[in-house]
Amino acid sequence: MVRGFYAQLVEALKQSGCTFKRPGKGDHEIWYSPITNRTFSVDRKSLSRHTANGVTKQAGIGRKF
C-alpha cells in the first residue's frame, strides 16, 4: 500500500515543468506552474488522493491519483 502521494506528486509536477520555489510553513512547499502561471502549496505529508488531485488541478496537470 502506498503511504502517501508526495513522491508521485513531485514526479508528476517535475515532468510537467513545475518548479520548486521555496519551503513553506510547517511541512509545506511552494511550487510554481508555468502552465497556470501561479504558485501553489504542496504538503510533504500528502496522504489523501483528494489532496493530491487538488494540487494537480492547481498546477494545470490532467493526471489523477
Stockholm file with secondary structure:
# STOCKHOLM 1.0

chainA/1-65         MVRGFYAQLVEALKQSGCTFKRPGKGDHEIWYSPITNRTFSVDRKSLSRHTANGVTKQAGIGRKF
#=GR chainA/1-65 SS CCCCSHHHHHHHHHHTTCEEEEECSTTEEEEEETTTTEEEEEETTCCCHHHHHHHHHHHTCCCCC
#=GC SS_cons        CCCCSHHHHHHHHHHTTCEEEEECSTTEEEEEETTTTEEEEEETTCCCHHHHHHHHHHHTCCCCC
//
